[in-house]
Amino acid sequence: MTARKLSISVPPEVEATIKAAAAEEGKPVSAWLAEAAVEKAQIARLHAQGRAAARELVAEYESKHGKLPEESRQRVRQFIIKAGLLDNEP
């Protein structure tokens, strides 16, 4: 596999954290960062899929039973926020 060079800028405390974590796992910093980036991308993809599934379920419910009551909609929203699938934004 060929590798491409990237240049990133991080605050000194983040640099120290990265280097310590890579050393703890016995990996070069570049390998550790690449793995962390892949993990972050996978998590973001799963969260997007979770949000899409939640929207689909609500739409399916509403197509059969009418608009979801606002109280129920807010409970669903709070559950999704607690599950880490959505930021607490309007």
Buried (B, 14 or more C-beta within 10 A) or exposed (E): EEEEEEEEEEEEEEEEEBEEBBEEEEBEEEEBBBEEEEEEEEEEEEBEEBBEEBEEEBEEBEEEEEEBEEEEEEEBEEEBEEEEBBEEEE
